[in-house]
């Protein structure tokens, strides 16, 4: 009997933890799309990565993760020329 009473709170804790982790993953998976009139509050750039390979010189999507002035992690998606443009391809 004791094991059933102890397992219920443990299950609740695990379920709560799982929910929090999944909500964090959802928030991270949907970056804001950058527009020219956007006023970004960038304190520190954490990473910049391309969404696709740019073997030819063309605009491609990039994802930038940054911390704003309050320390909150933000993600923005924007277009820029591929690295191939700087190599003359």
C-alpha positions as CSV (number, residue, x, y, z in Angstrom):
1,X,0.0,0.0,0.0
2,X,2.7,2.4,0.8
3,X,4.3,2.0,-2.6
4,X,1.1,3.1,-4.3
5,X,0.9,6.2,-2.2
6,X,4.5,7.1,-3.0
7,X,4.3,6.4,-6.7
8,X,1.4,8.9,-7.2
9,X,3.3,12.0,-6.2
10,X,6.3,10.7,-8.1
11,X,4.2,10.3,-11.2
12,X,2.8,13.8,-10.8
13,X,6.3,15.2,-10.6
14,X,7.5,13.3,-13.6
15,X,4.4,14.3,-15.6
16,X,4.9,18.0,-14.6
17,X,8.6,17.8,-15.6
18,X,7.7,16.3,-19.0
19,X,5.1,19.0,-19.7
20,X,7.6,21.7,-18.9
21,X,10.2,20.2,-21.1
22,X,7.8,19.8,-24.0
23,X,6.5,23.4,-23.7
24,X,10.1,24.6,-23.8
25,X,10.7,22.6,-27.0
26,X,7.6,24.0,-28.6
27,X,8.6,27.6,-27.8
28,X,12.0,26.9,-29.3
29,X,10.7,25.3,-32.5
30,X,8.8,28.3,-33.7
31,X,11.2,31.2,-34.5
32,X,9.9,34.7,-35.2
33,X,10.2,35.7,-38.8
34,X,12.3,38.9,-39.1
35,X,10.8,41.9,-40.9
36,X,12.6,45.2,-41.6
37,X,10.5,47.2,-39.2
38,X,11.2,44.7,-36.3
39,X,12.9,46.3,-33.3
40,X,15.1,43.5,-32.0
41,X,16.5,43.6,-28.4
42,X,19.8,41.7,-28.9
43,X,22.1,41.6,-25.9
44,X,24.2,38.6,-26.9
45,X,24.1,36.4,-30.1
46,X,24.2,32.7,-29.1
47,X,24.2,31.1,-32.5
48,X,23.6,31.6,-36.2
49,X,22.9,28.6,-38.5
50,X,21.6,28.2,-42.0
51,X,18.5,26.2,-42.6
52,X,19.6,24.8,-46.0
53,X,22.9,24.3,-47.9
54,X,23.7,27.2,-50.2
55,X,26.0,25.8,-52.9
56,X,25.0,28.6,-55.3
57,X,24.8,32.3,-54.6
58,X,21.2,32.9,-53.6
59,X,19.1,34.1,-50.6
60,X,18.6,31.3,-48.0
61,X,17.0,31.1,-44.5
62,X,19.1,31.5,-41.4
63,X,18.1,31.0,-37.7
64,X,19.7,33.2,-35.1
65,X,19.4,32.5,-31.3
66,X,20.1,35.4,-29.0
67,X,19.6,36.6,-25.5
68,X,17.7,39.8,-25.0
69,X,18.4,42.5,-22.4
70,X,16.3,40.6,-19.8
71,X,18.2,37.3,-20.5
72,X,15.3,35.6,-22.3
73,X,16.4,33.4,-25.2
74,X,14.8,34.5,-28.5
75,X,14.9,32.9,-32.0
76,X,14.5,34.8,-35.2
77,X,14.4,33.5,-38.8
78,X,15.7,35.7,-41.6
79,X,17.0,35.6,-45.2
80,X,20.6,36.4,-46.2
81,X,22.9,35.5,-49.1
82,X,24.5,32.1,-48.9
83,X,28.2,31.6,-48.1
84,X,28.7,30.7,-51.7
85,X,28.3,34.3,-52.7
86,X,31.5,35.3,-50.8
87,X,33.3,32.5,-52.6
88,X,32.2,33.7,-56.0
89,X,29.9,30.8,-56.9
